């Protein structure tokens, strides 16, 4: 039994939705890392036919792939699903992160996928959201990238050890919980040292946006920071989360299992009343 099978319920039990999904924001899938939960990601992608798909960085784990090539048939099916969505009319947008930083040397619109360092997404209710990975605002990434590189491999070892211990103990729920808790504390330190969220909010403000959508720190979250909506999509190693925009209902931060972690409602749309011909106006006595 694989780590991903231990982590979550069987695929057939997962819920679907009848609401129209307009956009998907997915980050930190880390394809190439042996702990990437690719089957869950593929199942999630197969549920929706969005107008926009944003891959918000670290979709590929270039650090791991450069050390040891690991590419499974499930990865091929994920790429095939993305290409299928593109053929059906979805816009496919890719904002690279630190683990797939090599793509930043090849920014541009390649018809199938638009690769840019950042995007501005306009929501169904007219708001503007800046979309980027977020590693640009991580002090460790900017000033000591070697430390982040070493920590990534150390964390990979810890994930494997944690999963094995939980398997031997017969724990089948959330096998990466311990590592996730440790990483959450490390990422909290990163946010404190680099003032991560504050810098993102200021960048969104300077871009004339009402919100920011990012990844990088593997901490799924929707919150209000000053006047800016902050949305972190989470990851597909520990949390299996994505940000979903509905056509009429705003945003939800979803786990792959269907659990809603947070919501950002849509703005109320003004009611447009049809004009009434003059001869139909009611006469009111005064």
N, C-alpha and C positions, 0 to 999 in steps of 0.2 A: 504494500500500500504506500502511495506516495505522500510526501509532506502536504501537498495541496489537498489531497483527499481527506487527510486527517483534520485539516483546518476548518472545513465547512461542510454543510449538508450535501447530500447527493444532488446532482444537477437537476434532476427531474422535479424536485420539490420547490424550485425557486419561483417566486411570483413574477407576474408581468403587469403592465399597466396599459390602460386604454387611453390615457392622456397623450396628446401629441407632443413628442419630444422634439424640440427645435435644435438643441446643441448638446454635444458631449464634450467635456473637458477631462482629459485623462493624463496623468503624469506618473513618472517614476515606476514604470513597469519593469525596467531593468532586464529586458530580454537578453539572455547571455549569462545571467547569474542563475546558479542552480536553484536558488530559492524563489525565483520569480514564479508567481502563481498564474501561469499562462492559460491553463484550462479555464480558470474562472474568468479571466479577461476575455477569452474568446466567447464564452457563453454570454457575457455581458454585452459584447459588441453585437452579437446575433439577435439580441432582443429589440433593437431599435433601428429606425431608418431616419436619422437626423439630417437636418439641412447643413449643419456644420459639425465637423469633428476636429477638435484641437488636441494635438499631442504636445503636452506642455513640458517637454524636456525629459531626459533620461529614459526615453522610450527604449533605446538600445543601451546596453552597458558595455561601452567600448573598453573600459578598464579591464573587465573580466575577459572579454572576447580577445583582447590583444595578448593576454597571458595564456589563455587556453580556449580554443574555439569550441563553443558549445551552442549548437543550433538544432532544435528539435522539430519534428513534424508539426507540432502545435504552433510554433512560431510562423511556419509557412502558412498555416491556415489563418492565423491572425492577419498576416499581410494580404492574403487573398480576400479576406472579409473587408479590409480597408479598401482594397482596389474595387471590390464589388460595390461598396457604398459610393465610391467615386464615380463609377459607371452609372449608378442610379441617380446621380446628380448632387451628391453631398460635396461640400467644399472641405478639402483635407488640408489642415494647416499644422505646421510643425515648428515649434520654438525650441531649439536645442538647449540642453543643460550641460552640466559639468561632465557627466559620464558619456555624453555623445557630443562633446565639444568639437570634435573633428568636423562636424557638419557646419559649423560656423564659418568655415573656409569656403563653403559652397552655398551661400545664401542666394535665394532667387526663386522665381516661380517656374516650376518644372511641369506645369499643366496638371500632372497627376497630383503633385503635392507642392504647396507653397511653403518654402523654408525661410523663416525670418527670425531675427533675434527677438522681436516682439510684434504683437498684433494689437489692434484696437477692435474689439467686438462690440457691435451695437445690438442690444437686446430687443426682444419683441416689443417692449414698452418704451423703447427709445433711449435707454441709458447706454453710456459708453463705458466699457471695461477694458483696461489694459491687461494683456495676456502675455506673460513671460515666465521662464522657469524660476528665476529668483537667485540663482547662484551668484549673479553679478553683485549681490548685496550681502554676501557672506564673507566676512572679514578673513576667515581661515582660507577660503578658496582664493581670495585675491592676494593675500600676503604669505600664506604658507600652504600652497596646494599639495606639497608632498605629505603634509600631516594628514590632510583629508584622504589622500590616496592610501596611506598606510592604515588609517582607521577603517577605511572601507573593507580592506582584506581581513583585518582583525574582527570586524563585525560579522563578516561572512563565516569565519570559523566559529564564532559564538552562536550564530544562528544554527549551524549544523549541529553543534554540541547540544544546544537547548532542545532542538527537535528530537534528537536521539534519546535524550534523557526522558522527555515526555512520552515518547513512544514506549520505552521500556517500562515506564510507570503506568502505562495504560491510559494516559490522558489523551483524549481525542478532540478536545475543544481548544481552539486558540493556542496551537503549539508554540507560537513565537511570542507569547505574551510577556515572558520575562525579558527577552531581548528587546521587545518593543518598549517596555518600561525603561530599560537602560538607555535606549536610543532617544527616547523622549526627553530624558534628563540632559543628555548631551546636546540635543538640538535646542533645548531651552537655554543652555549656556551659549550656543551659537547666536541665538536671537538676542541675548543680553549683550554679548560682546560686540556684535556687529550692528546692533540696533536694527535688525533685519526688517521687522514689520514697519517700523517708523520710516525707514528709507523707501520701502515699497509704496507706502501711502503718499509720501512726498512726491515720488516719481509719477504716480497716478494723477495727483493734483496738478503737477506741472504739465502733464499731457492733456489736461482738460477732461479727465475721465471721472466718473462717479464711483468707480470701483476698480479693484485689482484682482486678478486671478493668477495664482502661481502654484508651484509645487516645492520641490527641493528638500524640505525639512521633514517629509513623511509625517505630517501632523495635520490631518483633515480638520478644517475649521471654517466656519462662517461667522464673522463678527463685524461690528461697526467700530471703526477707528476714526475718531473725529467725524468728518462728514463723508468719509470714504468707506465703501463696503469692501471688506477684506475676505477673500475666499481662497482657501488652500485645498487643493484637490486630494491630498493624501498620497497614497502609493498602492502598489500591487505586490508588495513583499510581505508586509505585516497587516495592513488594513483592508486591502481590496476595496478601495473607495474611488468614486468619481463625482464630479460636479455635473448635474443635469439641468439644463434649461428647458422648461416647458413652453409651449406656444402661448399659453394664457395664464400660467400659474407661477411664474418666476422661477427661482432656483431651488433645487434640493441637493444636499450632499448625501449620496447613497452608498451603503455598503453593497457588495456584490450579492449578498443574501436578500437584499430588498429593504433592509433596515434604514430608516431615515435618521441621519445624525443631526442635521440642521436644515433650516429653510430660510430663504430670502424671498418674501412675497413680491409679486409684480406690483408696479405702480397702478393705481386705479386709472382706468382709461376714461376720458371724458365722454359723456353720452352725447352723441350727435343726433339731434332731433330733426326730422324732416321738416322742411319749410311748408307752411300751409298757404295755399292760394288765398288771395285776399277775399274772394267771394265765399270762402268757407269759414272765415273768422266769425267767432261767436259774438253777438251783440250783447253788451253788458249795460244794464240800466244804471245810471248814476243819479 
